[in-house]
Amino acid sequence: MNTDAIVIAMDSALRTLFAPARSARPTPLARAQDAAFPLSDAEKRLSGALMRVNHVGEVCAQALYTSQALASQDPVLRRQLEAAGREETDHLAWTAERLAELGDRPSYLTPVWYAGAFAMGFAAGKLGGDRVSLGFVVETERQVGAHLASHMDALPANDQASRAIVQQMKSDEAAHARLAEKAGATELPLPVRGLMKLAAKVMTTVAHRI
């Protein structure tokens, strides 16, 4: 692990936690759609809570990809993880933008979520090696995809703006999982997958409100 890699990881953490994320791609279905599909106050609160959870998920994604790239000794894999992280930055920007449009806020525990995800990703890369690290990516993206699918069911039917964002995120996460599988991911043991689901459940439940 060289000094440059550590500096890059620190820069990524600071930008994720303290700087507005900037997307390279336009936001799916721009905010003009809100005028065509107005939301009630109750629907805004529901959409805001769900998008807050999605924003936390994207904060965690930044932490995971950054930590796994830092842990990897393979320059090709490191570039792949960094590229996936940049695509996740789009998601981070979109969810933050949508929260603001809904008059809501990110989770108060964002630094905690980042730190926990960073520790998990770094441990997966250092203790298990690149194949396990890639397996961690696959399982994470599978769980995120299922979580986003549930949000498509839960979001208000007329919240087209949030739905478009979630749908694009779901597509991107599936692509990241496929890339990790092609790169040689090993399937994680059932107990590990279960612990990951439990950790995700805690995060989504708490972030929904706090």
C-alpha positions in Angstrom: 0.0 0.0 0.0 1.7 3.2 -1.2 1.3 6.8 0.0 -0.5 7.9 -3.1 -3.2 5.2 -2.6 -3.7 6.3 1.0 -4.0 10.0 -0.1 -6.5 9.1 -2.8 -8.6 7.1 -0.2 -8.5 10.0 2.2 -9.5 12.4 -0.5 -12.4 10.2 -1.5 -13.7 10.0 2.1 -13.5 13.8 2.6 -15.3 14.5 -0.7 -18.0 11.9 0.1 -18.7 13.2 3.5 -18.2 16.9 3.2 -18.4 18.0 -0.5 -21.5 18.1 -2.8 -21.3 15.1 -5.1 -21.1 15.9 -8.9 -22.6 13.5 -11.4 -21.0 12.8 -14.8 -24.4 11.8 -16.2 -27.6 13.8 -16.2 -30.1 13.0 -13.5 -32.7 10.5 -14.8 -36.1 12.3 -15.4 -35.3 15.8 -14.3 -37.2 17.7 -11.6 -39.6 19.2 -14.1 -41.6 16.0 -13.7 -42.6 17.2 -10.2 -44.9 19.8 -11.8 -46.6 17.1 -13.8 -46.9 14.7 -10.8 -47.3 16.7 -7.7 -46.8 14.9 -4.4 -48.8 15.3 -1.2 -46.9 16.1 2.0 -47.3 12.5 3.2 -45.9 11.2 -0.1 -43.0 13.6 0.1 -42.2 12.3 3.5 -42.3 8.7 2.3 -40.2 9.4 -0.7 -37.7 11.4 1.4 -37.3 8.6 3.8 -36.7 6.1 1.1 -34.3 8.3 -0.8 -32.4 9.0 2.4 -31.9 5.2 2.7 -30.7 5.1 -0.9 -28.3 8.0 -0.2 -26.8 6.2 2.7 -26.4 3.1 0.5 -24.4 5.3 -2.0 -22.3 6.7 0.8 -21.5 3.1 1.8 -20.8 2.2 -1.9 -18.2 5.0 -2.0 -16.6 3.6 1.2 -16.6 0.0 -0.1 -15.1 0.6 -3.5 -12.5 3.0 -2.1 -11.4 0.6 0.7 -11.3 -2.4 -1.6 -9.3 -0.5 -4.2 -6.9 0.5 -1.4 -6.6 -3.1 -0.2 -6.0 -4.6 -3.7 -2.5 -5.3 -5.0 -3.8 -5.8 -8.6 -3.6 -2.6 -10.6 -6.2 -3.8 -13.1 -8.7 -4.7 -10.4 -7.9 -1.4 -8.6 -8.8 0.5 -11.7 -12.0 -1.5 -12.1 -13.1 -0.8 -8.5 -12.2 2.9 -8.9 -14.3 3.1 -12.1 -17.3 1.5 -10.4 -16.9 4.0 -7.5 -17.0 6.9 -10.0 -20.3 5.6 -11.4 -21.6 5.3 -7.8 -20.8 9.0 -7.4 -23.5 9.7 -9.9 -26.0 7.8 -7.7 -24.7 9.8 -4.7 -25.3 13.1 -6.5 -28.8 12.0 -7.8 -30.0 10.9 -4.4 -28.7 14.0 -2.7 -30.4 16.2 -5.3 -33.7 14.4 -5.0 -33.6 14.7 -1.2 -33.3 18.4 -1.5 -36.1 18.6 -4.0 -38.3 16.7 -1.6 -37.4 19.1 1.2 -35.6 16.3 3.1 -32.1 15.6 4.4 -29.4 13.0 4.4 -28.9 10.7 7.4 -27.4 12.3 10.5 -25.2 9.2 10.9 -23.6 9.4 7.5 -20.0 9.4 8.9 -20.8 6.3 10.9 -22.2 4.5 7.9 -19.1 5.4 5.8 -16.6 4.2 8.5 -18.4 0.9 8.9 -18.6 0.2 5.2 -14.9 1.2 4.7 -13.8 -1.2 7.5 -15.8 -4.1 6.0 -14.5 -3.5 2.5 -10.9 -3.2 3.6 -11.2 -6.3 5.7 -12.7 -8.3 2.8 -9.8 -7.2 0.5 -7.0 -7.7 3.0 -8.1 -10.9 4.7 -9.7 -12.7 1.8 -7.8 -11.4 -1.2 -9.1 -10.1 -4.5 -11.4 -13.0 -5.3 -13.2 -12.7 -1.9 -13.2 -8.9 -2.3 -14.9 -9.3 -5.7 -17.3 -11.8 -4.1 -18.1 -9.1 -1.6 -18.9 -6.8 -4.4 -21.2 -9.3 -6.1 -23.1 -10.1 -2.9 -23.4 -6.4 -2.0 -24.8 -5.5 -5.4 -27.2 -8.4 -5.3 -28.6 -7.2 -2.0 -28.7 -3.6 -3.1 -30.6 -4.6 -6.3 -33.2 -6.4 -4.2 -33.4 -3.4 -1.9 -33.9 -1.0 -4.8 -36.6 -3.3 -6.3 -38.5 -3.1 -3.0 -38.3 0.7 -3.2 -39.8 0.6 -6.6 -42.8 -1.0 -5.0 -42.9 1.3 -2.0 -42.4 4.7 -3.7 -45.6 6.7 -4.4 -46.9 5.8 -7.8 -46.7 9.4 -9.0 -43.2 10.0 -7.8 -41.8 9.6 -11.3 -38.6 11.5 -10.5 -37.5 9.2 -7.6 -38.6 6.1 -9.6 -36.4 7.0 -12.5 -33.4 7.5 -10.3 -33.9 4.2 -8.5 -34.4 2.3 -11.7 -31.2 3.6 -13.2 -29.3 2.8 -10.0 -30.7 -0.7 -10.0 -29.4 -1.2 -13.6 -26.0 0.1 -12.7 -25.7 -2.1 -9.6 -26.5 -5.2 -11.7 -23.8 -4.3 -14.2 -21.2 -3.9 -11.4 -22.1 -7.4 -10.1 -21.7 -8.9 -13.5 -18.3 -7.2 -13.9 -17.1 -8.5 -10.6 -18.3 -12.1 -11.5 -16.3 -11.9 -14.8 -13.3 -10.7 -12.9 -13.2 -13.9 -10.9 -15.4 -13.3 -7.8 -15.8 -16.2 -5.5 -19.1 -16.8 -3.8 -19.2 -15.9 -0.2 -20.2 -18.5 2.5 -23.8 -18.5 3.6 -23.1 -17.2 7.1 -21.2 -14.2 5.7 -24.0 -13.4 3.3 -26.4 -13.6 6.2 -24.3 -11.2 8.3 -24.2 -8.8 5.4 -28.0 -8.9 5.1 -28.4 -8.3 8.9 -26.0 -5.3 8.7 -28.0 -3.9 5.7 -31.2 -4.3 7.6 -29.9 -2.4 10.5 -28.7 0.4 8.3 -31.8 0.7 6.3 -34.1 0.6 9.3 -32.1 3.3 11.2 -31.5 5.5 8.1 -35.2 5.6 7.3 -35.7 7.8 10.3 -32.3 9.2 11.4 
